[in-house]
């Protein structure tokens, strides 16, 4: 005679041993590599980066690198069909392998403009003063220095 408690224990061991899960990753890449990554204002590392997350929705991703302009974007981490109830019960507890849900942010960072030397700035202002009289009258009024 089969003992139901033994069958149940064996079934739970089988299911428990092979239980998969959903691995949620936010991958952040940048050119150049090594940019500091901030997620919702909190520093989480440097690129290239794979960051695990728990909840779907919109996140604020910011990147900063020396010699480049900072980059900020709102990234929507949309919920896949297998993470919507009741399908999420099966994908989290009964699928015997790990499901990877990867969202990627790839950024080519813009180099910061170089600072003008005082001589370059003076030369540029002098050239602007020379060109100003050649502008039509309404435009000239809006560009006159106070």
Residue, then its C-alpha position, 0 to 999 in steps of 0.5 A: x500500500x502506497x503511503x500518500x505522505x511519501x508520494x507527496x514528499x517525493x513530488x514536492x522534492x521533485x518540484x522543489x529541486x527543479x524549480x526555476x525562477x525569473x531573473x530580471x536584469x537591467x543591462x547598461x552599456x556605454x561608449x566609453x565604458x566605465x561610466x558611473x551608473x545611477x538608478x533612481x538616484x542611487x549609484x549602482x556601479x560602472x558600465x558595462x553593468x547587469x543589475x538585478x531588479x524586482x519590480x517592473x515600471x519606469x526607472x530613472x537611469x543616469x550615466x556620468x563619465x569624465x570628459x562627457x556630458x551626463x546622460x539621463x533617461x527614463x526607461x520603461x521596464x515592461x512586464x512580460x506576459x509570463x509575469x502577469x497573474x496567473x501565468x507568473x505562478x507557473x513561471x516562478x514556481x513550476x518551470x524547471x529552468x531559469x527565465x531571463x528577462x533582460x532590459x537594455x540601456x545602451x548609450x553613446x555618450x557625448x564628449x563635453x565641449x572644450x572650454x574656450x581660452x580667454x583669447x578664443x573667447x575675446x576673438x569670438x566676441x570681437x567677430x560677433x561685434x563685427x558681424x552684428x551691424x550686418x544683421x537686419x534691424x529687428x534681429x540686431x535689437x534682440x542681440x544688442x548687449x545690455 
